[in-house]
């Protein structure tokens, strides 16, 4: 017997994937606008630069804590990273 994944599950994964991309894009834009480096943001979050690179490339997820700290560093609100 084969089990199939419900269509709604795929939609939810797509939404989550899309939001990860939106967050990464907004972080990149703000880093550029302020002239900050990925390394500086990584240090502010207490992670390695390679981990920050993975987040910005969409290869690693943003935790809520990471979003809050990134927003503080980028002088914005966490919810604006998702807009």
PyMOL commands that set and color helices and strands:
alter all, ss='L'
color gray80, all
select helices_A, chain A and resi 7-34+38-45+49-56+64-73+78-82
alter helices_A, ss='H'
color red, helices_A
deselect
rebuild
show_as cartoon
